Amino acid sequence: MTTPTATPLPDDAQLTSWMQHALAAARTAEATDDVPVGAALFTPDGQLVATGVNASRRSQDPTRHAEMVAISAAVEMLRTSTWELADCTLVVTVEPCSMCAGAIVLARIPRVVFGAWEPKTGAAGSVLDVLREPRLNHQAEVIGGVLEDECSALLREFFADKR
């Protein structure tokens, strides 16, 4: 079993800066009519490795969530001898779902930072807590609520326009 090994917790200014990267990615989803969720992966020294944006509607592929896109891009970008991202921090505008949480566990990502809580599908504490499930072989440190109001507003506006 592995436990989180991420670098020391970034300060509030760093977390805010990282979430702003994820929010910028999320805003690009509007052009494709996808749900505006963005993700960004950072190295221990704070370097941006990859971003992802929801692409499920555009691609007609339900697995193309922002987290999945960012993880795939990071693995490709880092081209290490393993697909594990054991030193990175994943920042996402919305609490990961169970599919994305499973991928985070498999990629051995030690820290997940998210903005808005997702009371219907969240798997980082809302509905399930896959990321901290002690029976799995990896657990992640979870920090929720970073720029929560801004992240939530982006989703509310998107769905209000759909109704």
Buried (B, 14 or more C-beta within 10 A) or exposed (E): EBEBEBBEEBEEEBBEBBBBBBBBBBBBBBEBEBBBBBBBBBBBEEEBBBBBBBBBBBEEEEEBBBBBBBBBBBBEEBEEEEBBBBBBBBBBBBBBBBBBBBBBBBBBBBBBBBBBBBEEBBBBBBBBBBBBBEEBEBBBBBBBBBBBEBBBEBBEEBEEEEE
